[in-house]
Structures are given as C-alpha cells and as structure tokens.
Amino acid sequence: MTTPAAPRHPLASFFRGVGDLGRGFAFWGRLPRAMALGLIPAAIVGALLLGGIITLAVFLGDIVTALTGFADTWSEFFAGLVRFGIGAAILGGAIVLAVVSFTALTLLIGDPFYERIWRSVEGHLGDAPPESDYGFWRSIGDSIGLILRGLVAAIVAGLIGLIPLVGTALGAVVAAFLTGWLLADELTSRAFMARGLDAVARRNLRRADRARVLGFGVATQLCFLVPLGAVIAMPAAVAGSTVLARTLVDARASVGHAGVTTAPPRRRNGA
C-alpha cells in the first residue's frame, strides 16, 4: 500500500503554483513555433482591451465628478478622499474585468493556436495527447461564463475598494485572488476535460491543492498586468496550466483519492 505524502505547507504549495507558470514559460524554448503563434490572438484582444482601459482612465475624472455631485458641498479634503476611492474602485473593477475578459476572448478566438500548444505540451510530457471535444460552442459558453464571473469579481473588488483608508489596498488583494482563481479554473479546463473529468471532479481536484492553483492563477494575473505581459504570458499560461492539471490528476491518482470520478474521454468523431 502506498503511503500518501505529507501535505505541503500552503505557502510552499502557492509557490509551486507560481513555478508551474515558470514551467510554462520554459516551453518557449521547447516549442517556439507553437508558442509564437499563440501571440497572435493575445495581441489582438490585448490591444482592444488596453484601448478601452486607456479611454476609461482619460475620462475617469469626469465620470467620478458626475457620480459624486452629492459631495460638492463637502470640505475639499473629504470630497477628494471619497472621489479618489470611487475612482480607484471603478478603475480597479474595470481592470479585473479586462483581465478575465482578455483570457476568455483570447481562448475563444485563438482556440486552434492554443489547442496546438496544449497538445504539444501533453506530448512533450510523455504520453499521447488525449482527444478533446472542447468544441466551438463549448468555448463560447465557457467564455461567457468566465466574463460573467469576472463581472461579479469586479463588483466585489470595487465595493471593497470603497472602504475608507484600507479599501484600495484590500480591494487589490481580493481582486488578485478572485481573478487568479478564475483564470486557473478556465485555463486548466481543457486538460481536465480531455481526461473525462466532470465538473464536480474538476472542482475537487482544484480544491485539493487550492494554494497551488491560486499560486498559478495569481502569478498569471500579475503577468497580465505588466505592459505587454498579457500577450507574452498567454501561451506560457496555457502550457503551464497543462502542467498543473496533469500534476493534480497524477497526485490524486497516486493516493487513490475518493470522490474524483472520471468518464472515458470522448472522441471528436464519435469513435
């Protein structure tokens, strides 16, 4: 009987997740052509969303002023404090939504490019890539779902940002973790589904090593916030998420964890 390994400290698991993204970046050296093709959809979507954020930033002062007419009679200090908090909440929420939308839209329009990366990574890691029925309509459904969940995360982060004094910093932290979890959830879906894992099994796998999944997602999200970082990091995030998903599946299989059920992987041509 195999003795399960001792559980890792959550902080150590978190940085292992960060390392999974690093392993994704390492595939730039192993699969340069496939990774380079992944830049194309990321650049298109990134340019559109960046234009939207810049436009919002330009008009943010006018928007905040229009929303805070009630503070016109307040002292300059308190009116400025409230307006700064509301402006930061709006901009922070927009950035959260942009990051999540970037991932959803990039995966949607760039599906052929990212499937090539995913399959190449699967093959490079040692066995024949499983078939996936991750089709166009499923991609659309997942993209819409991710954007809606991102909207909820943006609202939550924005509301927290309204808390006096500590709201801006606390909202940024909450946004990073909420967005990171959403990104990791979406990016690992293809590798999980190709192995016949249903929604409950996928959720159980992520929760079994929540800190590692968060580490990967937060690191990915922070890369997305760096200028041009989203474009460069997107192919690496797809590769790294494949590594992460395989690791989580293998770890649970090695200890025979109950509650993770799989169905036979479905074939595209009905074989």
N, C-alpha and C positions, 0 to 999 in steps of 0.2 A: 504494500500500500504506500502511495506517495504522500509524504508529509507536506502540507501546504507551507509555503514560505511565510516567514513572519511579515506582517503588514508593515509597509514603509510609513515613515512619518509623513503627514500631509504636505509639509513644506518640501520634502525630498521628492514626493510624487509630483508636486506642482512644477518643480524644475525639470523633472523628467519629461513632462509635457512640453515645456519650453524647448528641451532638447529634441523632441520629435519634430518640431518645426525646423530646428537646425539640420536634422537629418533630411528633411525635405529640401532644404537649400543645397545640400550636398549632391542632390540629383542634377543640379545644373552641370556638374562635371561629368556625370554618367550618361545623361540623356539630354544633351544640349539642344538638339533639334526639336524634340517634342516640347521641352520646356520653353524654348524661344517662341514656338507657335502659340503657346498659352499667353504670351504677352499681348497678342492682337486684340482679343475681346476685352481684356482687362484695360488696355489703353483707351479703347473706345468708350466704355462705360465710365471709366475714371475721369476722362475729360468732361463728359456731360455732367456728372455729379459735382465735380470740382467747380464748374461754371455756375451751378446752382448755389453752392455754398458761398462762393465769392459774391454773387448777386445778393444773397441774403445778408452777408456781412456789410456790404455797401449801404443797404437800406435799413439796417438793423436799428440805427438811432431813430429814424423816422417811425419805424414800427413800434418801438418801445414808447416813444413820446405819445403816439396815438393811443396806446393801450393804457397809459398811466396819467390820463388827464386829471384823475382824482388827486394826484399828488402836486398839482400846480400851486396850491396854496400852502404846501408844507415848507419847512425850512430847507434850504439848499442841500444841507448835509443828508437829511433823511430821504428827501426826494431822490437825490443822486444814488444813495445806497439801495433804495428799492428798485430804481431803474437799472442799476448795474446788475442786481440779482436777477431781475426778469430777463434782461438782455443775455446774461450768461446762460440762463435756463433755456431760452429759445435756441441760442446757438448750439449749446451742448446737446439738446434734444435733436436738433437737425443733423448734427454730426453723427450721433448714434444711428439715426435712421438712414443716413447716407452710407455708413459703413455696412449695415445689414443689407441695404438695397444694392450696394455695389456687389456683394457676394452673390445675392440672389440673381441679379440681372446678368452678371458675368458668367455664372454657371449655366444660365439659361441659353444665352446667345452663343456661348463658347463650348457647348456640350461636346461636339466632336473633338475639339482640341484637348479638353480635359479628360475625356474618356481615353484618349490615346496615352496621356500621361499616366492615368490610373492603371491601365492595363500594362504599360511598360514597367511601372514600379512593381506591380504584382509579379510580373515575370522575372524581374531582376531579383526579387526577394526569395525566389527559389522554387516556385511551382507554377503550373499553367494558370493563367488568369481565369477566374470563373466567369461564366457568361452572366450578363446583366440585362434585365428587361426594363432598365431605367429609361423609359421612352420619353418622347416629346411632351405628351400631356401630363405625365407624372412630373416632369421638370417644371412645367407651368404651375401645376398645383403646389409643388414644394416652394417655388419662388414666391407665389402669392402668400402662402402660409408664413414664410420667413419674413416677408415685408410686414405683414400684419403683426407678427410677434415683435418685430423690431419697432413698430409704431408704439406698441404697449410699453416696451422698454424705454423708448424715448420719452413717453409721457411720465413714466415713473421717475426717470432720472431728472426730467425737467421740474417735476413737483418737489423732489428732494432739493434741487438747486435753489428753490425759493426759501429754504430755511435760512434765517438770518445768520450771518457770520460764517458758519461752517457749511452752509448749503452747497456752495460751489465746489469745494474740495470733496465733500461727501458724495455729491451727485456724480462727480467724475469717477470716483472709485466704484460706485454702484453701477454706473454705465459700463465701465470696463469689464466688470464681471458678468453682468447680464448679457452684454453683446458678445463677450468671449464664449459664453456657454452656447448661445445661439449659433455662432459661427462654427464651433466644434461639432455641434449637433448636425448642422447641414452638411459640412464637409465630409464627415465620416459616413454619411448615409449610404453612398454608393457601395463602398466596400462591405458594409454590413448587409445590405440588401442582396448583393450578389451571392452571399453565403446563406440566403434563405432566412435571415433573421427577421421576425415580425417586429412591429412597433414596440411591444412590451419587452421583447428580448433586447432590442437596441437600447431602450431606456435603462434596463437593468445593467447592461454592460457599461454604459457611461456612468451610472451612479456607483457602480462597484469601485471605480477609481476616479471619483469626482474631481479630486485635486489635480490629477494628471490631465484630465480632459480640460479643466479650467486653465491649467498652465499653457496648454497648446492654444486654446482659444484666445486667452488674454494676450499671449505673445503675438499671435496673428493679428489681433485687433490693433495692437500698438504699432506693428509694422505698417498697417494700413493708414495710420495717422501721419506717418512720415511723408514729406513730399515725394511723389513718385513711388513711395514704398508699396502702395497697394498693387500697382502694376507689376513690379518686380517680384513681390512676395506671393502673388496669387498662384502661379504654377508651383511654387515651393509649398504653399499651404495645401494644395491638392495632393502632392506627393507625400508630405508629412502626415496628412490625415489618413492616408492609406497605411502608412507605417503604424500609426497609432491604432487604427481599427484592427489591423492584424494582431498587434500585440495584445490588445484587450481580449480578443477572441481566443488567442492561444493561451493566455494566462488563465482564463476561466476554464478552458478545456483541460488544462493540466491538473486542476484540482477537482474536476468533476462537479462544478458548482451547480446546484439545483436552481431551477427557475429560468434557465436560459434554454429556450426551445428553438430548434431550427426546423425549417422545412426544406425539402430538396430544392436547390437552386433552379429557378425556372429558365427555360431556354427561349431565346427570341423567336425561333422558328417552330416552337411547339414540340421540339424533339423530346 
